[in-house]
Amino acid sequence: MKLIIAYIKPERLSAVKQELYKRDVHKMSITNALGCGQQRGYHENYRGADIEVNLLKKVRLEIAVNEKFIDPTIEAIIAGAKTGNIGDGKIFVQTLSQCIRIRTGETGNKAIG
């Protein structure tokens, strides 16, 4: 079992979800996030004042998957999020030591579904 965490551009979320659905990955958590990487933000002029915006809007996806869905999930995120520009995002893959479905008490691979 793995936990795949991805940070992507908000405008690419719809495309990423469509790619995940094509690969039968339907269970995910999505939250709004702020962050910066190589982009280092940008400067904006607001009412005559120069403002440095260095935390950019991102979307965080968390997807718990069984072994056979690791590669398809990663491929789907890349296919949907990639524009070829700085700021496309990052994917992190972590080992998931345990998963428990609260409703039924199932554990492990059965709990992920």
RODO-2510 file (C-alpha; in nm, 4 decimals, decimal comma):
residues 113
     n   res          X          Y          Z
     1     m     0,0000     0,0000     0,0000
     2     k     0,1237     0,3471    -0,0874
     3     l     0,0097     0,7012    -0,0215
     4     i     0,0607     0,9218    -0,3250
     5     i     0,0689     1,2937    -0,2536
     6     a     0,0765     1,5391    -0,5427
     7     y     0,0900     1,9168    -0,5568
     8     i    -0,0442     2,0544    -0,8851
     9     k    -0,1719     2,3780    -1,0375
    10     p    -0,5385     2,4388    -0,9516
    11     e    -0,6341     2,4846    -1,3163
    12     r    -0,5029     2,1326    -1,3948
    13     l    -0,7212     1,9573    -1,1344
    14     s    -1,0015     1,8735    -1,3767
    15     a    -0,7596     1,7209    -1,6281
    16     v    -0,5866     1,5171    -1,3560
    17     k    -0,9187     1,3846    -1,2266
    18     q    -1,0232     1,2797    -1,5785
    19     e    -0,6934     1,0935    -1,6261
    20     l    -0,7360     0,9206    -1,2894
    21     y    -1,0923     0,8160    -1,3763
    22     k    -0,9690     0,6644    -1,7054
    23     r    -0,7376     0,4424    -1,4997
    24     d    -1,0099     0,3395    -1,2502
    25     v    -0,8747     0,5539    -0,9665
    26     h    -1,1773     0,7206    -0,8073
    27     k    -1,0910     0,7640    -0,4383
    28     m    -0,8913     1,0732    -0,3453
    29     s    -0,8730     1,3650    -0,1053
    30     i    -0,8187     1,7136    -0,2423
    31     t    -0,7247     2,0244    -0,0444
    32     n    -0,6127     2,3744    -0,1329
    33     a    -0,2517     2,4568    -0,0472
    34     l    -0,0034     2,7415    -0,0737
    35     g     0,3598     2,6945    -0,1655
    36     c     0,6503     2,7809    -0,3881
    37     g     0,9372     2,6044    -0,5529
    38     q     1,1493     2,7070    -0,8486
    39     q     0,8910     2,9693    -0,9394
    40     r     0,9788     3,1740    -0,6321
    41     g     0,6562     3,3699    -0,6721
    42     y     0,6040     3,6945    -0,8618
    43     h     0,5673     4,0705    -0,8117
    44     e     0,2356     4,2466    -0,8397
    45     n     0,1432     4,6134    -0,8283
    46     y    -0,1681     4,6690    -0,6171
    47     r    -0,2963     5,0247    -0,5713
    48     g     0,0470     5,1652    -0,6362
    49     a     0,2258     4,9344    -0,3934
    50     d     0,4684     4,6669    -0,5090
    51     i     0,3705     4,3357    -0,3517
    52     e     0,5794     4,0199    -0,3621
    53     v     0,3640     3,7087    -0,3857
    54     n     0,5870     3,4131    -0,3030
    55     l     0,3261     3,1602    -0,1917
    56     l     0,1311     3,0417    -0,4921
    57     k    -0,2006     2,8566    -0,4966
    58     k    -0,1667     2,4826    -0,5422
    59     v    -0,3920     2,1808    -0,4998
    60     r    -0,2858     1,8838    -0,2883
    61     l    -0,4115     1,5397    -0,3874
    62     e    -0,3801     1,2430    -0,1525
    63     i    -0,4516     0,9022    -0,2973
    64     a    -0,4072     0,5724    -0,1107
    65     v    -0,3560     0,2851    -0,3538
    66     n    -0,2774    -0,0855    -0,3626
    67     e     0,0388    -0,2032    -0,5369
    68     k    -0,1175    -0,2555    -0,8812
    69     f    -0,2444     0,1051    -0,8935
    70     i     0,0821     0,2832    -0,8053
    71     d     0,2162     0,3290    -1,1589
    72     p    -0,1219     0,4048    -1,3237
    73     t    -0,1917     0,6703    -1,0594
    74     i     0,1445     0,8388    -1,1071
    75     e     0,1083     0,8245    -1,4863
    76     a    -0,2393     0,9777    -1,4651
    77     i    -0,1226     1,2676    -1,2480
    78     i     0,1652     1,3412    -1,4831
    79     a    -0,0564     1,3175    -1,7931
    80     g    -0,3119     1,5569    -1,6480
    81     a    -0,0824     1,8059    -1,4736
    82     k     0,2111     1,8397    -1,7142
    83     t     0,2296     2,1631    -1,9136
    84     g     0,6071     2,1689    -1,9548
    85     n     0,6392     2,4895    -1,7530
    86     i     0,7916     2,5570    -1,4129
    87     g     0,5335     2,5005    -1,1406
    88     d     0,3679     2,1892    -1,2815
    89     g     0,4074     2,0289    -0,9387
    90     k     0,5570     1,7391    -0,7491
    91     i     0,4554     1,3826    -0,6641
    92     f     0,5598     1,2077    -0,3435
    93     v     0,5122     0,8344    -0,2826
    94     q     0,5128     0,7108     0,0749
    95     t     0,4729     0,3648     0,2194
    96     l     0,1405     0,3279     0,3935
    97     s     0,1864     0,1005     0,6943
    98     q    -0,1786     0,0589     0,7810
    99     c    -0,5268     0,1455     0,6555
   100     i    -0,8515     0,0875     0,8426
   101     r    -1,2017     0,1389     0,7056
   102     i    -1,3965     0,2850     0,9958
   103     r    -1,7397     0,1655     0,8819
   104     t    -1,6528    -0,2060     0,8519
   105     g    -1,3293    -0,2427     1,0464
   106     e    -1,1532    -0,3882     0,7393
   107     t    -0,7780    -0,3386     0,7319
   108     g    -0,5002    -0,3370     0,4747
   109     n    -0,5647    -0,3717     0,1013
   110     k    -0,9349    -0,4466     0,1532
   111     a    -0,9801    -0,1156     0,3374
   112     i    -0,8352     0,0860     0,0486
   113     g    -1,0661    -0,0813    -0,1997
***
